[in-house]
């Protein structure tokens, strides 16, 4: 009798097991389950004057009842059949058990590296870029499943044209106009300064001319006088690629200090050169020793950062591509 009871309990236990272990059972048809991967998106994401960035989006489906760790994709870039860059394990992520997850990541090519390996770079306007991508997914140990491979891999061959950029940026025609007597008078009154208006105006004229004020009745930084600055940003490209845009947002630094922020639509092109004319206003309170030094030394250091959008051929990207830059150098008055 006791033997019959134990036998019945054992049968009952076996009957309950499939419901709990169903996720670990091998499918009756189709062999062992394997992860699948899909490259959902590949595009030229953004440009700067020095780099081009590509965006990748990968989706992985995990058929197992345990999480799946994806170390990332290995990428080899060829530009005009020249090996330009090799990256390993870009965009790693984890896929939940019996789930699907997408992950986006970027990879960047530097134009400086390209014109070192492409002999006729200066004659090019577009460069054909080929990317060999390999995604290797390690297969974890899954209870109830034997015979799974140690990993599965997926290969992709991607192609995209990119502009050939080899730019130089300079600042020319830098000028700061003296204020008017009326502007100085209003600023003196607002600051409660009882100073001769004409002599105060003379201080501004002397400082902006790089001279020591003959009658230093005031420090220009003590009052808020609007000063008009104008200059031209010259963008030259030493290759055949053309950059065309209608507006530029910019931040301009002078001798390490931020001077003006704004937008300009005064843009003209002459061959491979683009000229962006800037006219803006800053306060006399910004006439620090560093800024004033450009007038006494007749030269200065600049940094200009900016952003805009450019339209590339539809085969490259239908939507406008963000273009940013952060350039620096020196200029003469």
C-alpha positions as CSV (number, residue, x, y, z in Angstrom):
1,X,0.0,0.0,0.0
2,X,2.8,2.4,1.0
3,X,4.6,1.6,-2.4
4,X,1.4,2.5,-4.3
5,X,1.2,5.9,-2.5
6,X,4.8,6.8,-3.4
7,X,4.2,5.8,-6.9
8,X,1.1,8.0,-7.2
9,X,2.9,11.0,-5.7
10,X,5.8,10.6,-8.2
11,X,3.4,10.5,-11.1
12,X,1.7,13.6,-9.8
13,X,5.0,15.5,-9.5
14,X,5.9,14.6,-13.1
15,X,2.5,15.8,-14.3
16,X,3.2,19.2,-12.7
17,X,6.7,19.7,-14.1
18,X,5.9,20.6,-17.8
19,X,4.0,23.8,-16.9
20,X,7.0,25.2,-15.0
21,X,9.7,24.0,-17.4
22,X,7.9,24.7,-20.7
23,X,10.2,27.7,-21.4
24,X,13.2,25.4,-21.3
25,X,11.8,22.7,-23.6
26,X,13.3,22.4,-27.0
27,X,10.8,23.1,-29.8
28,X,9.4,20.0,-31.4
29,X,10.2,21.3,-34.9
30,X,12.7,23.7,-36.3
31,X,15.7,22.7,-34.2
32,X,17.3,24.8,-31.5
33,X,16.2,28.4,-31.1
34,X,18.7,31.1,-31.9
35,X,18.7,34.9,-31.4
36,X,17.9,37.0,-34.4
37,X,19.4,40.5,-35.1
38,X,18.1,43.3,-37.4
39,X,19.9,46.4,-38.5
40,X,16.9,48.8,-38.2
41,X,18.7,52.0,-39.1
42,X,21.9,53.3,-40.6
43,X,22.4,56.9,-41.6
44,X,24.8,59.8,-41.7
45,X,23.9,61.4,-38.4
46,X,25.8,64.7,-38.3
47,X,28.8,66.6,-39.6
48,X,31.4,69.0,-38.2
49,X,34.1,70.6,-40.2
50,X,36.4,67.9,-38.8
51,X,34.3,64.8,-38.5
52,X,31.4,62.8,-39.9
53,X,29.3,60.7,-37.5
54,X,27.2,57.7,-38.5
55,X,24.2,56.4,-36.5
56,X,23.4,52.6,-36.2
57,X,20.4,51.0,-34.6
58,X,20.4,47.3,-33.9
59,X,17.5,45.2,-32.7
60,X,18.0,41.7,-31.1
61,X,15.3,39.1,-30.3
62,X,16.2,36.8,-27.4
63,X,14.4,33.4,-27.5
64,X,15.8,32.2,-24.2
65,X,14.4,32.4,-20.6
66,X,17.6,34.1,-19.5
67,X,19.0,37.6,-20.3
68,X,21.3,37.9,-23.3
69,X,24.3,40.2,-23.2
70,X,25.3,41.7,-26.6
71,X,28.9,43.0,-26.4
72,X,28.4,45.2,-29.5
73,X,29.2,45.4,-33.1
74,X,32.7,45.4,-34.7
75,X,33.1,47.9,-37.5
76,X,35.7,48.3,-40.2
77,X,35.5,51.5,-42.3
78,X,36.9,51.6,-45.9
79,X,36.9,55.0,-47.7
80,X,37.6,54.8,-51.4
81,X,38.9,51.2,-50.8
82,X,41.4,52.5,-48.1
83,X,41.0,51.1,-44.6
84,X,40.3,54.1,-42.5
85,X,39.1,52.9,-39.1
86,X,38.4,49.7,-37.1
87,X,36.2,49.7,-34.0
88,X,35.4,46.8,-31.7
89,X,32.4,46.3,-29.4
90,X,30.4,49.4,-30.3
91,X,26.9,49.7,-28.7
92,X,26.8,46.8,-26.3
93,X,23.5,46.2,-24.4
94,X,21.5,43.5,-22.7
95,X,18.3,41.9,-24.0
96,X,15.8,40.7,-21.4
97,X,14.7,37.1,-21.2
98,X,12.2,36.1,-24.0
99,X,12.3,39.7,-25.2
100,X,13.4,42.1,-27.9
101,X,15.4,45.2,-27.5
102,X,16.9,47.9,-29.8
103,X,20.0,49.9,-29.2
104,X,21.4,52.9,-31.0
105,X,25.1,54.0,-31.1
106,X,27.3,56.2,-33.2
107,X,30.8,55.9,-34.8
108,X,32.9,58.8,-36.0
109,X,35.4,59.3,-38.9
110,X,37.9,62.1,-38.8
111,X,38.5,63.9,-42.1
112,X,42.1,64.5,-41.1
113,X,42.7,60.7,-41.1
114,X,41.1,60.4,-44.6
115,X,43.2,63.0,-46.4
116,X,46.3,61.3,-45.1
117,X,45.4,58.0,-46.8
118,X,43.7,59.2,-50.0
119,X,46.3,60.7,-52.3
120,X,43.9,62.7,-54.5
121,X,41.7,63.9,-51.6
122,X,41.9,67.6,-52.8
123,X,40.3,66.7,-56.1
124,X,37.3,64.9,-54.5
125,X,33.9,66.2,-53.7
126,X,32.4,62.9,-52.4
127,X,34.0,59.9,-50.9
128,X,32.5,56.4,-51.0
129,X,32.5,54.8,-47.6
130,X,32.0,51.1,-47.1
131,X,31.4,49.6,-43.6
132,X,31.8,45.9,-42.8
133,X,29.9,45.3,-39.6
134,X,29.9,42.1,-37.5
135,X,27.6,41.5,-34.6
136,X,28.6,38.5,-32.4
137,X,26.1,37.3,-29.7
138,X,27.5,34.9,-27.1
139,X,25.0,32.2,-26.2
140,X,24.5,31.7,-22.5
141,X,24.0,28.3,-20.8
142,X,20.3,27.6,-20.8
143,X,18.9,25.0,-18.4
144,X,17.2,22.2,-20.3
145,X,18.9,23.1,-23.6
146,X,22.0,21.3,-24.8
147,X,23.8,21.6,-28.1
148,X,23.6,25.4,-28.4
149,X,26.5,27.0,-30.2
150,X,28.9,29.2,-28.2
151,X,27.8,32.2,-30.3
152,X,25.9,33.4,-33.3
153,X,27.1,36.1,-35.7
154,X,25.5,38.5,-38.2
155,X,27.4,40.4,-40.9
156,X,26.4,43.6,-42.6
157,X,27.9,45.5,-45.6
158,X,26.9,49.2,-45.6
159,X,27.7,51.9,-48.0
160,X,27.3,55.7,-47.8
161,X,28.8,58.7,-49.6
162,X,30.3,61.5,-47.5
163,X,31.5,65.0,-48.5
164,X,35.3,65.5,-48.7
165,X,36.1,68.3,-46.2
166,X,39.5,69.9,-45.6
167,X,38.6,73.3,-44.2
168,X,40.4,76.3,-42.9
169,X,38.6,79.0,-40.9
170,X,39.8,82.6,-40.5
171,X,38.4,85.9,-39.2
172,X,38.9,89.1,-41.3
173,X,37.8,92.7,-41.2
174,X,37.4,92.8,-37.4
175,X,36.1,96.2,-36.3
176,X,34.6,97.8,-33.2
177,X,32.9,101.2,-33.8
178,X,33.2,103.9,-31.1
179,X,29.9,104.8,-29.4
180,X,28.1,108.1,-30.0
181,X,28.1,111.0,-27.6
182,X,24.4,110.4,-26.9
183,X,25.1,106.7,-26.0
184,X,27.9,107.7,-23.6
185,X,25.7,110.4,-22.0
186,X,22.8,108.0,-21.4
187,X,25.1,105.4,-19.8
188,X,26.8,108.0,-17.6
189,X,23.4,109.3,-16.4
190,X,22.1,105.7,-15.7
191,X,25.3,104.9,-13.7
192,X,25.0,108.2,-11.8
193,X,28.5,109.3,-13.0
194,X,29.1,113.0,-13.0
195,X,31.8,113.0,-15.7
196,X,32.3,115.2,-18.7
197,X,30.5,113.5,-21.6
198,X,33.1,114.6,-24.2
199,X,36.0,113.4,-22.2
200,X,34.3,110.1,-21.5
201,X,33.7,109.7,-25.2
202,X,37.4,110.4,-25.8
203,X,38.3,107.5,-23.4
204,X,36.3,105.1,-25.6
205,X,37.9,106.4,-28.8
206,X,41.4,106.1,-27.4
207,X,40.9,102.6,-26.1
208,X,39.4,101.4,-29.3
209,X,42.3,103.0,-31.2
210,X,44.8,101.1,-29.0
211,X,45.9,104.3,-27.3
212,X,46.3,105.2,-23.6
213,X,43.5,107.7,-22.8
214,X,44.7,111.2,-22.6
215,X,42.0,112.1,-20.0
216,X,41.2,108.9,-18.2
217,X,38.0,110.3,-16.5
218,X,36.4,106.9,-16.5
219,X,37.0,103.2,-16.9
220,X,34.8,102.0,-19.8
221,X,33.9,98.9,-17.7
222,X,32.1,101.2,-15.2
223,X,29.3,102.0,-17.5
224,X,27.1,100.1,-19.9
225,X,27.6,101.5,-23.4
226,X,26.6,99.4,-26.4
227,X,29.5,98.8,-28.8
228,X,29.0,97.5,-32.4
229,X,31.3,94.8,-33.6
230,X,31.6,93.5,-37.1
231,X,33.8,90.8,-38.7
232,X,33.7,88.2,-41.4
233,X,34.2,84.5,-40.9
234,X,35.9,83.0,-44.0
235,X,35.5,79.3,-44.5
236,X,37.7,77.8,-47.2
237,X,37.6,74.2,-48.2
238,X,40.7,72.8,-49.8
239,X,38.8,70.1,-51.7
240,X,36.0,70.1,-54.2
241,X,33.1,69.5,-51.7
242,X,30.5,72.3,-51.5
243,X,28.9,73.4,-48.2
244,X,25.8,75.5,-48.7
245,X,23.6,76.8,-45.9
246,X,21.4,79.8,-45.4
247,X,21.8,80.6,-41.7
248,X,24.5,80.1,-39.0
249,X,24.1,80.3,-35.2
250,X,27.4,81.3,-33.6
251,X,29.2,82.0,-30.4
252,X,32.3,84.2,-30.8
253,X,35.2,84.3,-28.3
254,X,38.0,86.9,-28.2
255,X,41.2,86.2,-26.4
256,X,39.5,83.4,-24.5
257,X,36.4,85.5,-23.4
258,X,32.9,85.2,-24.9
259,X,32.1,88.4,-26.7
260,X,28.9,87.9,-28.7
261,X,26.2,85.3,-29.5
262,X,23.8,85.4,-32.4
263,X,22.7,84.3,-35.9
264,X,23.7,85.5,-39.3
265,X,22.1,85.1,-42.7
266,X,24.6,87.4,-44.5
267,X,26.3,84.5,-46.3
268,X,27.9,84.5,-49.7
269,X,29.9,81.9,-51.7
270,X,32.8,82.4,-54.0
271,X,34.0,79.1,-55.5
272,X,35.2,77.0,-52.6
273,X,35.1,79.8,-50.1
274,X,32.1,80.8,-47.9
275,X,32.0,84.3,-46.3
276,X,29.8,84.9,-43.3
277,X,29.4,88.5,-42.2
278,X,28.6,89.1,-38.5
279,X,27.4,92.3,-37.0
280,X,26.5,92.3,-33.3
281,X,26.5,94.5,-30.1
282,X,28.3,93.9,-26.9
283,X,28.6,96.0,-23.7
284,X,31.5,98.2,-22.7
285,X,31.5,96.2,-19.4
286,X,33.1,93.4,-21.5
287,X,36.2,95.5,-22.3
288,X,38.4,93.5,-20.1
289,X,42.2,93.6,-20.2
290,X,42.2,90.6,-22.5
291,X,39.7,92.2,-25.0
292,X,41.5,95.5,-24.9
293,X,44.8,93.9,-25.7
294,X,43.7,93.3,-29.3
295,X,43.5,97.1,-29.9
296,X,47.0,97.7,-28.4
297,X,48.6,94.7,-30.1
298,X,46.6,94.9,-33.3
299,X,46.1,91.1,-33.2
300,X,44.1,88.6,-31.3
301,X,43.0,85.0,-30.8
302,X,39.6,83.9,-31.8
303,X,37.3,80.9,-31.2
304,X,34.0,80.5,-33.0
305,X,31.6,77.7,-32.5
306,X,28.4,77.4,-34.5
307,X,25.7,75.2,-35.9
308,X,23.4,75.0,-38.9
309,X,21.8,72.4,-41.2
310,X,22.9,71.5,-44.6
311,X,21.0,69.6,-47.4
312,X,22.9,66.6,-48.9
313,X,21.6,64.5,-51.8
314,X,18.6,62.4,-50.9
315,X,20.5,59.2,-51.5
316,X,22.7,60.2,-48.5
317,X,19.9,61.5,-46.3
318,X,16.5,63.0,-47.1
319,X,16.4,65.2,-44.0
320,X,18.8,68.1,-43.5
321,X,22.0,67.1,-41.7
322,X,23.2,69.0,-38.6
323,X,26.5,70.7,-39.2
324,X,28.5,72.0,-36.2
325,X,31.9,73.5,-35.8
326,X,34.3,74.8,-33.2
327,X,37.2,76.5,-34.7
328,X,40.0,78.7,-33.4
329,X,42.9,80.7,-34.7
330,X,44.5,84.2,-34.8
331,X,43.8,87.3,-36.7
332,X,45.2,90.7,-37.4
333,X,43.6,94.1,-37.2
